[in-house]
Amino acid sequence: MDEPQPPLDELSVAVDPLEQFTLWFDDALKARVRQPDAMILSTVGIDGSPRSRAVLMRGFDERGFVWHTNRLSAKGRELAYEPRAALVWHWRELNRQVRSTGLVTQLSDAESDEYWHSRPRVSQIGAWASPQSAVLEGGRAELDARLAQIEARFANTDAIPRPSDWGGYRLAPFMIELWQGREARLHDRLRYRTDPAQGWVIERLAP
Ligand SMILES: Cc1cc2nc3c(=O)[nH]c(=O)nc-3n(C[C@H](O)[C@H](O)[C@H](O)COP(=O)(O)O)c2cc1C
Protein backbone atom coordinates (compact mmCIF):
# COMPACT_ATOMS: atom_id res chain seq x y z
CA MET A 1 0.00 0.00 0.00
CA ASP A 2 1.20 3.51 -0.76
CA GLU A 3 2.33 5.29 2.38
CA PRO A 4 1.51 8.96 2.95
CA GLN A 5 4.74 10.91 3.34
CA PRO A 6 5.48 13.83 5.64
CA PRO A 7 5.84 17.10 3.69
CA LEU A 8 9.24 17.78 2.16
CA ASP A 9 10.76 20.80 3.85
CA GLU A 10 13.83 22.71 2.64
CA LEU A 11 14.85 23.41 6.25
CA SER A 12 14.88 19.77 7.31
CA VAL A 13 16.46 18.07 4.28
CA ALA A 14 20.21 17.35 4.31
CA VAL A 15 22.49 20.12 3.07
CA ASP A 16 24.21 17.56 0.81
CA PRO A 17 21.90 15.93 -1.77
CA LEU A 18 23.80 12.62 -1.73
CA GLU A 19 23.12 12.41 2.01
CA GLN A 20 19.45 13.09 1.34
CA PHE A 21 19.47 10.49 -1.46
CA THR A 22 20.87 7.96 1.03
CA LEU A 23 17.96 8.65 3.41
CA TRP A 24 15.41 8.27 0.62
CA PHE A 25 17.07 5.13 -0.73
CA ASP A 26 16.96 3.63 2.76
CA ASP A 27 13.26 4.53 2.94
CA ALA A 28 12.75 2.75 -0.40
CA LEU A 29 14.50 -0.37 0.92
CA LYS A 30 12.45 -0.31 4.13
CA ALA A 31 9.22 0.15 2.19
CA ARG A 32 10.21 -2.81 -0.01
CA VAL A 33 9.91 -0.76 -3.18
CA ARG A 34 10.31 -3.11 -6.15
CA GLN A 35 13.74 -2.66 -7.73
CA PRO A 36 14.59 0.61 -5.99
CA ASP A 37 17.98 0.48 -7.71
CA ALA A 38 16.44 0.57 -11.21
CA MET A 39 17.08 3.97 -12.78
CA ILE A 40 16.37 5.47 -16.18
CA LEU A 41 19.52 6.73 -17.85
CA SER A 42 19.17 9.32 -20.60
CA THR A 43 22.02 10.11 -22.92
CA VAL A 44 22.36 12.40 -25.92
CA GLY A 45 22.67 10.79 -29.35
CA ILE A 46 25.22 11.95 -31.87
CA ASP A 47 22.29 13.49 -33.81
CA GLY A 48 21.36 15.50 -30.67
CA SER A 49 18.28 13.43 -29.83
CA PRO A 50 17.72 12.01 -26.32
CA ARG A 51 17.83 8.24 -25.65
CA SER A 52 16.61 6.57 -22.45
CA ARG A 53 16.84 3.08 -21.01
CA ALA A 54 16.84 1.42 -17.57
CA VAL A 55 20.08 0.40 -15.85
CA LEU A 56 20.72 -0.88 -12.34
CA MET A 57 22.45 1.38 -9.85
CA ARG A 58 25.35 -0.68 -8.53
CA GLY A 59 26.45 1.77 -5.87
CA PHE A 60 26.47 5.42 -4.93
CA ASP A 61 28.49 7.62 -2.59
CA GLU A 62 29.54 11.26 -2.34
CA ARG A 63 31.10 10.97 -5.82
CA GLY A 64 27.85 9.99 -7.53
CA PHE A 65 25.85 7.09 -8.99
CA VAL A 66 27.38 3.97 -10.54
CA TRP A 67 26.24 1.44 -13.17
CA HIS A 68 27.96 -1.08 -15.40
CA THR A 69 27.51 -1.85 -19.05
CA ASN A 70 29.08 -2.55 -22.40
CA ARG A 71 31.08 0.52 -23.39
CA LEU A 72 30.56 -0.21 -27.09
CA SER A 73 26.76 -0.23 -26.63
CA ALA A 74 24.66 2.64 -27.93
CA LYS A 75 24.75 4.29 -24.50
CA GLY A 76 28.51 3.76 -24.20
CA ARG A 77 29.13 5.42 -27.54
CA GLU A 78 26.74 8.24 -26.69
CA LEU A 79 28.53 8.88 -23.39
CA ALA A 80 31.88 8.97 -25.19
CA TYR A 81 30.43 11.65 -27.47
CA GLU A 82 28.56 13.64 -24.77
CA PRO A 83 29.39 12.85 -21.13
CA ARG A 84 26.48 14.85 -19.69
CA ALA A 85 23.58 12.54 -18.87
CA ALA A 86 20.44 12.30 -16.73
CA LEU A 87 19.07 9.71 -14.30
CA VAL A 88 15.55 9.20 -12.93
CA TRP A 89 14.33 6.90 -10.17
CA HIS A 90 10.62 6.39 -9.55
CA TRP A 91 9.68 4.85 -6.21
CA ARG A 92 5.97 4.42 -6.81
CA GLU A 93 5.20 2.85 -3.44
CA LEU A 94 6.54 6.01 -1.73
CA ASN A 95 5.12 8.43 -4.29
CA ARG A 96 8.63 9.77 -4.83
CA GLN A 97 10.77 10.60 -7.81
CA VAL A 98 14.44 11.63 -7.91
CA ARG A 99 16.07 13.21 -10.95
CA SER A 100 19.71 13.97 -11.46
CA THR A 101 21.85 15.40 -14.22
CA GLY A 102 25.61 15.34 -14.17
CA LEU A 103 28.88 14.51 -15.78
CA VAL A 104 29.69 10.86 -16.48
CA THR A 105 33.15 9.31 -16.23
CA GLN A 106 34.36 5.73 -16.56
CA LEU A 107 35.25 3.77 -13.43
CA SER A 108 38.85 2.63 -13.12
CA ASP A 109 39.83 -0.84 -14.37
CA ALA A 110 40.24 -1.96 -10.74
CA GLU A 111 36.69 -0.83 -9.84
CA SER A 112 35.22 -2.41 -12.98
CA ASP A 113 37.12 -5.66 -12.31
CA GLU A 114 35.89 -5.82 -8.74
CA TYR A 115 32.26 -5.63 -9.84
CA TRP A 116 32.79 -7.94 -12.83
CA HIS A 117 34.19 -10.69 -10.60
CA SER A 118 31.25 -10.37 -8.21
CA ARG A 119 28.79 -11.23 -11.02
CA PRO A 120 27.37 -14.71 -11.56
CA ARG A 121 29.15 -16.76 -14.23
CA VAL A 122 26.04 -16.81 -16.47
CA SER A 123 25.99 -13.01 -16.53
CA GLN A 124 29.69 -12.92 -17.42
CA ILE A 125 29.13 -15.41 -20.26
CA GLY A 126 26.15 -13.35 -21.44
CA ALA A 127 28.20 -10.15 -21.46
CA TRP A 128 30.89 -11.81 -23.59
CA ALA A 129 28.32 -13.32 -25.96
CA SER A 130 26.19 -10.24 -26.61
CA PRO A 131 27.44 -7.38 -28.80
CA GLN A 132 25.07 -5.07 -26.93
CA SER A 133 22.98 -2.76 -29.17
CA ALA A 134 24.22 -4.29 -32.45
CA VAL A 135 21.63 -5.55 -34.96
CA LEU A 136 21.52 -9.35 -34.92
CA GLU A 137 21.25 -10.09 -38.63
CA GLY A 138 21.01 -13.80 -37.85
CA GLY A 139 18.19 -13.32 -35.33
CA ARG A 140 18.03 -15.16 -32.01
CA ALA A 141 19.94 -18.09 -33.54
CA GLU A 142 22.98 -15.84 -33.92
CA LEU A 143 22.89 -14.99 -30.23
CA ASP A 144 22.49 -18.65 -29.25
CA ALA A 145 25.45 -19.58 -31.47
CA ARG A 146 27.57 -16.83 -29.90
CA LEU A 147 26.59 -18.10 -26.46
CA ALA A 148 27.62 -21.68 -27.33
CA GLN A 149 30.94 -20.39 -28.66
CA ILE A 150 31.70 -18.41 -25.51
CA GLU A 151 30.65 -21.29 -23.24
CA ALA A 152 33.11 -23.55 -25.10
CA ARG A 153 35.86 -20.92 -24.99
CA PHE A 154 35.63 -20.54 -21.21
CA ALA A 155 34.68 -24.14 -20.36
CA ASN A 156 38.00 -24.69 -18.57
CA THR A 157 38.40 -21.17 -17.19
CA ASP A 158 37.53 -20.58 -13.54
CA ALA A 159 37.74 -16.80 -13.39
CA ILE A 160 36.34 -15.38 -16.64
CA PRO A 161 38.22 -12.16 -17.45
CA ARG A 162 36.37 -8.87 -17.93
CA PRO A 163 35.99 -7.92 -21.61
CA SER A 164 38.09 -4.82 -22.21
CA ASP A 165 35.03 -2.89 -23.42
CA TRP A 166 32.81 -3.73 -20.48
CA GLY A 167 32.91 -1.64 -17.33
CA GLY A 168 31.45 0.90 -14.99
CA TYR A 169 30.40 4.52 -15.19
CA ARG A 170 29.74 7.14 -12.54
CA LEU A 171 27.49 10.18 -12.88
CA ALA A 172 28.76 13.03 -10.67
CA PRO A 173 25.64 15.15 -10.15
CA PHE A 174 25.41 18.87 -10.65
CA MET A 175 21.64 18.78 -10.08
CA ILE A 176 19.44 16.53 -7.95
CA GLU A 177 15.71 17.06 -7.63
CA LEU A 178 13.54 15.39 -5.01
CA TRP A 179 9.87 15.10 -5.89
CA GLN A 180 7.28 13.94 -3.44
CA GLY A 181 3.58 13.56 -4.17
CA ARG A 182 1.16 15.11 -1.70
CA GLU A 183 -2.30 13.66 -1.46
CA ALA A 184 -4.93 15.90 -3.08
CA ARG A 185 -2.53 18.84 -2.75
CA LEU A 186 0.23 20.42 -4.72
CA HIS A 187 3.32 18.21 -4.74
CA ASP A 188 6.68 19.10 -3.20
CA ARG A 189 9.73 19.64 -5.41
CA LEU A 190 13.14 20.57 -4.02
CA ARG A 191 16.08 21.07 -6.36
CA TYR A 192 19.73 21.02 -5.34
CA ARG A 193 22.07 22.66 -7.82
CA THR A 194 25.77 23.34 -7.57
CA ASP A 195 26.76 26.97 -7.43
CA PRO A 196 30.46 27.86 -7.88
CA ALA A 197 30.35 30.32 -4.96
CA GLN A 198 27.86 28.74 -2.56
CA GLY A 199 28.17 24.98 -3.12
CA TRP A 200 24.81 23.21 -3.07
CA VAL A 201 21.83 25.56 -3.36
CA ILE A 202 18.36 24.26 -2.49
CA GLU A 203 15.36 25.77 -4.30
CA ARG A 204 11.67 24.91 -4.25
CA LEU A 205 10.10 24.43 -7.67
CA ALA A 206 6.45 24.70 -8.59
CA PRO A 207 4.93 21.25 -9.04
C1 LIG B 1 15.33 -3.00 -14.76
C2 LIG B 1 16.38 -3.05 -15.83
C3 LIG B 1 17.72 -2.97 -15.47
C4 LIG B 1 18.72 -2.99 -16.44
N1 LIG B 1 20.01 -2.88 -16.03
C5 LIG B 1 20.99 -2.82 -16.97
C6 LIG B 1 22.34 -2.59 -16.56
O1 LIG B 1 22.66 -2.43 -15.37
N2 LIG B 1 23.28 -2.54 -17.54
C7 LIG B 1 22.97 -2.70 -18.86
O2 LIG B 1 23.88 -2.66 -19.70
N3 LIG B 1 21.70 -2.89 -19.27
C8 LIG B 1 20.70 -2.96 -18.36
N4 LIG B 1 19.40 -3.14 -18.76
C9 LIG B 1 19.11 -3.21 -20.21
C10 LIG B 1 19.06 -1.78 -20.78
O3 LIG B 1 17.82 -1.17 -20.46
C11 LIG B 1 19.28 -1.72 -22.31
O4 LIG B 1 18.36 -2.56 -22.98
C12 LIG B 1 20.70 -2.13 -22.72
O5 LIG B 1 21.67 -1.68 -21.79
C13 LIG B 1 21.04 -1.61 -24.10
O6 LIG B 1 20.88 -0.20 -24.12
P1 LIG B 1 21.52 0.71 -25.27
O7 LIG B 1 21.31 -0.03 -26.58
O8 LIG B 1 20.78 1.99 -25.22
O9 LIG B 1 22.99 0.87 -24.96
C14 LIG B 1 18.37 -3.13 -17.81
C15 LIG B 1 17.02 -3.22 -18.17
C16 LIG B 1 16.05 -3.20 -17.20
C17 LIG B 1 14.59 -3.31 -17.62
Ligand as a Chemical Component Dictionary entry (heavy atoms), coordinates in Angstrom:
data_LIG
# 
_chem_comp.id                   LIG 
_chem_comp.type                 NON-POLYMER 
_chem_comp.pdbx_formal_charge   0 
_chem_comp.three_letter_code    LIG 
# 
loop_
_chem_comp_atom.comp_id 
_chem_comp_atom.atom_id 
_chem_comp_atom.alt_atom_id 
_chem_comp_atom.type_symbol 
_chem_comp_atom.charge 
_chem_comp_atom.model_Cartn_x 
_chem_comp_atom.model_Cartn_y 
_chem_comp_atom.model_Cartn_z 
_chem_comp_atom.pdbx_ordinal 
LIG C1  C1  C 0 15.328 -2.996 -14.760 1  
LIG C2  C2  C 0 16.380 -3.051 -15.830 2  
LIG C3  C3  C 0 17.717 -2.965 -15.466 3  
LIG C4  C4  C 0 18.718 -2.988 -16.435 4  
LIG N1  N1  N 0 20.013 -2.876 -16.027 5  
LIG C5  C5  C 0 20.994 -2.817 -16.968 6  
LIG C6  C6  C 0 22.342 -2.590 -16.561 7  
LIG O1  O1  O 0 22.660 -2.427 -15.370 8  
LIG N2  N2  N 0 23.282 -2.544 -17.538 9  
LIG C7  C7  C 0 22.970 -2.702 -18.863 10 
LIG O2  O2  O 0 23.883 -2.658 -19.697 11 
LIG N3  N3  N 0 21.705 -2.895 -19.270 12 
LIG C8  C8  C 0 20.703 -2.956 -18.361 13 
LIG N4  N4  N 0 19.403 -3.142 -18.759 14 
LIG C9  C9  C 0 19.113 -3.211 -20.212 15 
LIG C10 C10 C 0 19.061 -1.781 -20.780 16 
LIG O3  O3  O 0 17.820 -1.170 -20.461 17 
LIG C11 C11 C 0 19.285 -1.718 -22.311 18 
LIG O4  O4  O 0 18.364 -2.564 -22.983 19 
LIG C12 C12 C 0 20.696 -2.135 -22.715 20 
LIG O5  O5  O 0 21.671 -1.680 -21.793 21 
LIG C13 C13 C 0 21.036 -1.606 -24.102 22 
LIG O6  O6  O 0 20.876 -0.203 -24.119 23 
LIG P1  P1  P 0 21.524 0.712  -25.272 24 
LIG O7  O7  O 0 21.313 -0.028 -26.582 25 
LIG O8  O8  O 0 20.782 1.994  -25.222 26 
LIG O9  O9  O 0 22.988 0.868  -24.958 27 
LIG C14 C14 C 0 18.371 -3.131 -17.812 28 
LIG C15 C15 C 0 17.022 -3.223 -18.169 29 
LIG C16 C16 C 0 16.053 -3.200 -17.202 30 
LIG C17 C17 C 0 14.592 -3.310 -17.620 31 
# 
loop_
_chem_comp_bond.comp_id 
_chem_comp_bond.atom_id_1 
_chem_comp_bond.atom_id_2 
_chem_comp_bond.value_order 
_chem_comp_bond.pdbx_ordinal 
LIG C1  C2  SING 1  
LIG C2  C3  SING 2  
LIG C2  C16 DOUB 3  
LIG C3  C4  DOUB 4  
LIG C4  N1  SING 5  
LIG C4  C14 SING 6  
LIG N1  C5  DOUB 7  
LIG C5  C6  SING 8  
LIG C5  C8  SING 9  
LIG C6  O1  DOUB 10 
LIG C6  N2  SING 11 
LIG N2  C7  SING 12 
LIG C7  O2  DOUB 13 
LIG C7  N3  SING 14 
LIG N3  C8  DOUB 15 
LIG C8  N4  SING 16 
LIG N4  C9  SING 17 
LIG N4  C14 SING 18 
LIG C9  C10 SING 19 
LIG C10 O3  SING 20 
LIG C10 C11 SING 21 
LIG C11 O4  SING 22 
LIG C11 C12 SING 23 
LIG C12 O5  SING 24 
LIG C12 C13 SING 25 
LIG C13 O6  SING 26 
LIG O6  P1  SING 27 
LIG P1  O7  DOUB 28 
LIG P1  O8  SING 29 
LIG P1  O9  SING 30 
LIG C14 C15 DOUB 31 
LIG C15 C16 SING 32 
LIG C16 C17 SING 33 
# 
